[in-house]
Amino acid sequence: MASLSRALRVATTCPRKRPAQGLQLQPLASVAGPTTEKNVPYQRTLKEEAQGPSTAARGPSQPLPSTADVVVIGGGSLGCQTLYHLAKLGVSGAVLLERERLTSGTTWHTAGLLWQLRPSDVEVELLAHTRRVVSRELEEETGLHTGWIQNGGLFIASNRQRLDEYKRLMSLGKAYGVESHVLSPAETKALYPLMNVDDLYGTLYVPQDGTMDPAGTCTTLVRAAAARGAQVIENCPVTGIHVRTDDFGVRRVAAVETQHGSIQTPCVVNCAGVWASAVGRMAGVKVPLVAMHHAYVVTERIEGIQNMPNVRDHDASVYLRLQGDALSVGGYENNPVFWEEVSDKFAFGLFDLDWDVFSQHIEGAINRVPVLERTGIKSTVCGPASPCLHQLRVTAATQPPPGPPGDVPSKQPGLLDQPRPAPESFTPDHKPLMGEAPELRGFFLGCGFNSAGMMLGGGCGQELAHWIIHGRPEKDMYGYDIRRFHHSLTDHSRWIRERSHESYAKNYSVVFPHDEPLAGRNMRTDALHQELLEQGCVFQERHGWERPGWFSPQGTAPVPDYDYYGAYGNQVHQDCAYTRLLEDEYTFEFPPHHGVIQKECLTCRGAAAVFNMSYFGKFYLLGLDASKAADWLFSADVSRPPGSTVYTCMLNQRGGVESDLTVSRLAPGPEAGPLAPAFEGDGYYLAVGGAAAQHNWSHISTVLQDQKFRCQLIDSSEDLGMISIQGPASRAILQEVLDADLSNSAFPFSTHQLVRAAGHLVRAMRLSFVGELGWELHIPRASCVPVYRAVMTAGAKHGLVNAGYRAIDSLSIEKGYRHWHADLRSDDSPLEAGLAFTCKLKSRVPFLGREALERQREAGLRLRLVCLTVEEKVPMFGLEAIWRNGQVVGHVRRADFGFTLDKTIAYGYIQNPSGGPVSLDFVKSGDYALERMGVTYAAQVHLKSPFDPDNKRVRGIY
């Protein structure tokens, strides 16, 4: 009997020939031996009828309906969960089409682990719903056991930073009622006696984590859906998506075509996993994901392992999943194998296990559970160029049967299970792809789950069902929304491949607050990029754009080409200034350059700073119905005279904030150009945060289509740059550059004018996002460098400095300005967020979301955003628990250090534990504390910004 240690020795010493491109598929139907069937009972359940003729010869499992309300493509975890939740929400005419058998793609081999704590509040909520569905609701509804096993989860910390991350998760879990405990090495040993704890700092134990059975779960889901009228049709490959163009030129789904007929439908949901890109191409929709191999092996029986929790040793990039009385061992490496040619014939299949890739996980597994060194592994991986592997018996991609731990059929000596990696899909930012595709109305995505489709499936299936039925999800799903990616990136093969590789390689990396990707950089740069790089700019990346993060006094720090972390024959970059500075950010304490950011902030407050904000989205809304569209789209009253600029929100029908932005009313000009396009009717210039520009574009486009407004939406983001000069000296500096009177009377706050800057035509706006006197200059791309240089020259004697978004984060939170998708999201209303002043509720003008706000105002707010400050000099970044009078009432959404106030500032939504409204009296009457990594710090609550609460500085009063 071979052991894991022998597998490691053999894999690292035996020569082997690795094919350059060829990937040999190994259908399980060809595997000999009854042990396979014993180990994989759900395979017997879902695949037993697939042993006969081919899919095409068998035909569909039932006749196709002529019409359907919704057609779900793909019978894996997401497809089954989406169908179930559609049916549960009342959609009886939903049909799921599966080209083979349910789970036959990637779901059948998944490890099925469910960990309740992740560094995202939205994901904690999604995971909680999955757990409720799988562990309780399905069984109550159907009487069937899904195979859920609650054996707990254990996260391993072998360094201080990792333990700090776990403590952050523990604090967040308290806001959601997730029981968790940070254990010492000794306590960990008592819980898991077979574990080596000599090198541990500690662990995070979550008793109610567990394991799902993919077959049991999916079978129960479709049975529950069918009871509500949904249909599941297997052996029915989709061959095309029929698209129609309506009278307004909008492309819409019309039908799904299969080998056995067509189904007329207005809605398709692409849950096809690694095949999702191919399904997208049928409809002209870009689906940015790649397929990679992922593998795990299963050991022989281990005495004493029964009932142990599942383990994630993130620093070793290894997971150990309880498999009855054995363990599954897997992980994530930096050199995964890409599946270059995704086969549409692949079903219940696996690839040859590449030991060069997989063997790196064995050493970490043996270190963590030393008994594995003497434990057999089952099955054989043997190639013609690897004769020394003939004794190895390794098994991969198997699952436990439903039932309690330890209830595993006995093995017959000599019988073989097949150990093979299987395909998984990965995305450029390690987040799923969901929502309606911007290219095609009625075409929804539910794919790209980065090996987390089972555990996120319940929550995401529910949100996707709400999205389809109500036009938007209940929770804030922007991080999963396909519309987060700029259209120039979604079919850029190099960007997708590099970023998806990095998302796989860093799957188990510590999630630091200020980490940045190294892959897919320098895709979108503005006119000032090189100018700022030479001045020491350390760039951040936001959906392809390079934007200034902060300015290093140590010299230039260009972002290098991606080196794949040394994989695939690439050389790791040596002595790279950018990566050195980035590694300094790998901390939950203040970074070494904390003082540099402090200088940028305090100079802005005391003199002036210039911010390059060229990555902002810059749109024109023009046409005969532009005023009608603006009244409906924007919560604030933007029907002001030309020359006015209004800060406003855009809402959804639930009253949630889809965006905050500025809207400037335009006057028709004599000449058409980048700053003054020609138009008939009315015109508006919109400036939106660059990270959410594509989201804003898609939201506005969808509303214009739904309401049939006759107007144009023009994207000038690439054509225009934008710099903002903020601070007490900003007026004096710009008065030397602009040919306009900048006095309060001639250029009031919240107005804009076309002026000349150093001879170049620009649009100047008197606005502030940091709470200071200041102006934004919106500049044609060709004029950006000369205008910027003129501003810097004029500002030299006033102490003007460059500043980046790290300074913006600090300055804006100090003033109490919101950041969309941080303390302001699509599931937050402006009333809850303290932005009622952006809503024209005193008028009778209807706007999108108004009815929801009126209902909320009448019922009272169940959530309210509050500002909290901490006297002690401790860094906070968000996710900290908020305590009020000894009870957890929420968590921090956004936090930063305010250098002017010289204290940490945090914003979070709180609720009343009694379930009642969160009144202002409720807010003021409590004693507050913030829990950071398990330690609480006394906090003071504020109803208004503690910095310049009377807004004197933005009016130039110092």
Secondary structure, 3 states (H helix, E strand, C coil): CCEHHHHHHHHHHCCCCCCCCCCCEEEHHHCCCCHHHHHCHHHHHHHHHHHCCCHHHHCCCCCCCCECCEEEECCCHHHHHHHHHHHHCCCCCEEEECCCCCCCCCHHHCCCEECCCCCCHHHHHHHHHHHHHHHHHHHHHHCCCCCCECCCEEEEECCHHHHHHHHHHHHHHHHHCCCCEEECHHHHHHHCCCCCCCCCCEEEEECCCEECCHHHHHHHHHHHHHHCCCEEECCCCEEEEEEEECCCCCEEEEEEEECCEEEECCCEEECCHHHHHHHHHHHCCCCCCEEEEECEEEECCCCCCCCCCEEEEHHHCEEEEEECCEEEEEECCCCCCECCCCCCCCCCEEECCCHHHHCHHHHHHHHHCHHHHHCEECCCCCCCCCHHHCCCCCEECCCCCCCCCCCCCCCCCCCCCCCCCEEEEECCCCCCEEEECCCCECEEEEECCCCCHHHHHHHHHHHHHHHHHHCCCCCCCCCCEHHHCCCCCCCCHHHHHHHHHHHHHCCCCCCCCCCCCCCCCCCECCCCHHHHHCCCEEEEEECCEEEEEEECCCCCCCCCCCCHHHHHHCCCCCCCHHHHHHHHCCCCCCCCCHHHHHHHHHHHHHCCEEEECCCCEEEEEEECCHHHHHHHHECCCCCCCCCEEEEEEEECCCCCEEEEEEEEEECCCCCCECCECCCCCEEEEEEECHHHHHHHHHHHHHHHHHHCCCCEEEECCCCEEEEEEECCCHHHHHHCCECCCCCCCCCCCCEEEEEEECCEEEEEECCCCCCCCEEEEEEEHHHHHHHHHHHHHHHHHHCCEEECHHHHHHHHHHHCCCCECCCECCCCCCCCCCCHHHCCCCCCCCCCCHHHHHHHHHHCCCCEEEEEEECCCCCCCCCCEEEECCEEEEEEEEEEEECCCCEEEEEEEECCCCCCCCCHHHHHHCCEEEEECCEEEEEEEECCCCCCCCCCHHHCCC
